């Protein structure tokens, strides 16, 4: 039998609801969407070269993470497997989340899908999505006629 602290579950629920309402009220099409058993933290930043997506996925093997780019939508899926075996144990606190996750990010401008690169270090997945040549900022010289 597992003994769980209800306050922890309520805080997790509150955090998830806050994120949901933030996405709804902001109405931003570029917001991150989520699906699955749990929600890993994600950052999206833009540079002159492209977009960087960093996802906290400690305890997951890189082979269990799948990254897809489809029509300007970056989709990251994976699974953190529960290491706990069902024995005669009593849990006094369980805060870590397990199971399948899926995060999708609508990228704000055109990207070059042929040059996307993903790396994994210290439990953080970093995906670099370069901008396409058309979407990069550029200075336009003014010529005198």
N, C-alpha and C positions, 0 to 999 in steps of 0.2 A: 504494500500500500504506500502511495506517495503522499507526503504532507507538503502542500504548497502554500506559499504566503499569498493571500488574495490581493494584498496591496501591490505586489509586483505585477500581477496580471492586469490590474486596473491601470497602472501607470503605462504599461505597454499598450493597452487598448486606447488610453487617452492620447498617447503619442501618435498612434496610427490615425485616430480620428482627426487630430490637429492637422496632420499632413494631408488627409483627404479634403478637409474643409479649405485648407490653404489653396489646394489645386482648383477646387470648385469656385471659390470666391475670386481668385485671381483671374480665372478665365484665360490663362496664357496657354496657347497651343504648344509652346516649347517646354512646358513643364514635364517633369518625369512621371511616368505612370508605372504602376507596379502590379504584379500578379503573383500568386503563390502562397506558400506557407509562412514566409517571413520576408522582411524588407531590409536588405543591406544598405548602409549609408552610401550616397553617391554625390560626387561633385562634378560639375560641368563647367569648364572654363574655355575661353577663346583667346587665341593669340593671333598674330598676323598670319602665321602659317596654317593654322587649323584649330581644331577643337580637341580638348583633352578631357576624357571621362575617367575619373578615378572611383573605384568601387571597393569598399572595405569587405573583404571576404576571407577573414582568418579561419583557419581550420578546413579549408577546401583545397583539394588538389587541383592544380591547373588543368589537368585532363578532364575534370568534372565541370569545367566552365566552357560555355559555347557563346561566341560572339558572332552576330550577323548584322550586316548593313543592308537595308532594303528600302529603296526610294526615300532616302533622307532620314530614315528611322534606324537608330542603333539599338539593337536588342541584345541584352546580356542575360543568359540563363545559366542556372547551375543548381547544385544540390549540396547541402552540408548534411552529411550522414550522422545520425545519432550514435555515439560511441558507447552509450550506456546499455548494458545488458540487464534484462529483467531478472533480478535475483531478489533475494529477501533483503532489500535495502530500504532505508527510510531517507527520503530527501527532505532536507530542511530548507533548501533554497534551490530553485532552478530558474535561472535568468537567461541562459544561452538558448538561442533559437536554432531549430533544425528544420530540415525539409527542403523543398524545392522553392526557388525564387526565380522571378523574371522581372527585369527592369527594361523599360524602353524610353529612349530619349529622342525627341524630334530635334534634329539639328537645324539651327536658324538659317543656314544658307547652303548653297550648293557645295558638294564635297567631291573629292577624287577617291572613289571607292577602291581603285586598284592599288592604292598605296596605304591602306589602313594597317596599322601595326598595334599589336597587343603584347604587353609584357606583364609579368607577375613577380613581385618582390615583397617579402615580409608581410604577406597577407593582403596586399593591395594590388588590384588589377588596374593597369593603366592602358587605356586605348587612345591612340593618337589617330585622328581622322583629318587628313589634310584638306584644305579648301581647294576647290577647283580654280583654275586660272581665271575664270570669269568672275568669281566671287571675291577675289583678293582686291584689297584697296590698292590704288595706284595713283601716282601724281601724273597729271596731264599737263604737258608744257604748252604754254601759249605762244604761238608763233606770230611774228609781226608780218603783215602783208605789204 
